[in-house]
Amino acid sequence: MAGQDNGPLLQFSPFQSAVDEGFWHRLSDMKLNHLGLDESPIPITGFYAPCSHSQVSNRLTLLRESFPSEPSAHSSNSPFSSGNRNKCSIPGVLYNTNTLESFKALDKQSLLEAEAKKVIHACSQFYSLI
């Protein structure tokens, strides 16, 4: 059993991340016109583009549409309105701080652990459905 080949081994595939210019423009607009000094977490969506070619890395991108829709926006413009295997939506949270002190005060380890628990919980929910 130790010497038997049980098929391909599941491996982690590294990815690159990129933040589109439109993301920064939308964040600036939200800060100036809506959020002000509010530091509440903001739900965002990243978009993952998997690639099966070993020379091309997988990419996680933040775009203008990564932010929640504006109240006046039509739901048909939602990034979730139709499936696209080359643009998989990945939910996330933006912790937008206004000062270096508030950024340093964030307990990044606790935030990471809380998100990891959410992932584990979501996986266990999926497993129980099978």
C-alpha positions in Angstrom: 0.0 0.0 0.0 2.9 2.4 0.7 4.3 1.7 -2.8 1.0 1.8 -4.7 0.2 4.6 -7.1 -3.2 6.0 -6.0 -3.5 8.5 -8.9 -2.5 12.2 -9.1 -1.7 14.0 -5.9 -3.8 17.1 -5.1 -1.5 20.1 -5.1 -1.8 23.8 -4.4 -1.6 26.0 -7.5 0.0 29.4 -6.8 -1.8 32.4 -8.2 -1.1 36.1 -8.8 -3.3 38.8 -7.5 -4.0 42.1 -9.2 -6.0 45.2 -8.4 -7.5 46.9 -11.4 -7.5 50.7 -11.7 -11.3 50.8 -11.6 -11.3 49.2 -8.1 -9.2 52.1 -6.8 -11.4 54.7 -8.5 -14.6 53.1 -7.1 -13.0 52.9 -3.6 -12.0 56.6 -3.8 -15.5 57.6 -4.9 -17.1 55.6 -2.1 -14.7 57.1 0.5 -15.4 60.7 -0.6 -19.1 60.5 -1.3 -20.5 57.7 0.9 -18.2 56.2 3.5 -16.3 59.2 4.8 -14.5 58.1 8.0 -16.6 55.0 8.4 -14.3 52.0 8.9 -16.9 49.3 8.8 -16.0 46.2 6.9 -17.2 46.2 3.3 -18.2 42.9 1.5 -16.3 42.7 -1.8 -15.9 40.1 -4.5 -12.7 39.0 -6.1 -12.7 37.3 -9.5 -10.6 34.2 -10.0 -9.5 33.1 -13.5 -8.2 29.5 -13.4 -5.8 28.4 -16.0 -4.7 24.8 -16.8 -1.5 25.9 -18.6 1.5 25.5 -16.4 3.3 28.6 -17.9 0.3 30.9 -17.2 -0.5 31.5 -13.6 -4.0 31.6 -12.1 -5.2 35.2 -11.4 -7.3 36.7 -8.6 -8.4 40.2 -9.6 -10.2 43.0 -7.8 -12.3 45.1 -10.3 -14.7 48.1 -10.1 -17.6 45.6 -9.8 -15.9 44.0 -6.8 -17.9 46.3 -4.6 -21.6 45.9 -3.8 -23.9 47.4 -6.3 -25.1 50.9 -5.8 -28.7 51.1 -4.6 -29.8 52.6 -8.0 -27.9 50.0 -10.0 -29.9 47.4 -11.9 -29.5 43.8 -10.7 -28.8 42.7 -14.3 -25.4 44.3 -14.0 -24.4 42.1 -11.1 -21.2 40.1 -11.5 -23.2 37.1 -10.3 -26.0 37.3 -12.9 -24.5 34.5 -15.1 -21.9 31.8 -14.7 -18.5 32.2 -16.3 -15.9 29.5 -15.7 -13.1 32.0 -16.6 -14.3 34.6 -14.0 -15.3 32.8 -10.8 -16.5 35.1 -8.0 -14.8 34.8 -4.7 -16.4 36.6 -1.7 -14.2 38.6 0.6 -14.2 41.5 3.1 -12.4 44.8 2.7 -11.2 46.3 6.0 -10.7 50.0 5.0 -8.8 52.0 7.6 -8.3 55.7 7.6 -5.0 56.0 9.5 -1.8 54.0 9.9 -2.6 53.6 13.6 -6.0 52.0 13.0 -4.3 49.7 10.4 -1.7 48.7 12.9 -4.4 48.1 15.5 -6.2 45.5 13.4 -5.7 42.0 14.8 -4.8 40.5 11.4 -4.3 37.0 12.9 -7.8 37.0 14.4 -9.3 38.2 11.1 -7.5 35.4 9.3 -8.6 32.8 11.8 -12.2 34.0 11.6 -12.2 33.7 7.8 -10.6 30.3 8.0 -13.4 29.1 10.3 -16.0 30.4 7.8 -14.3 28.3 5.0 -14.2 25.2 7.2 -17.8 25.7 8.1 -18.8 26.2 4.4 -16.9 23.0 3.5 -18.6 21.0 6.2 -22.0 22.2 5.0 -21.2 21.1 1.5 -20.0 17.7 2.7 -23.2 17.1 4.7 -25.3 17.7 1.5 -23.5 14.9 -0.3 
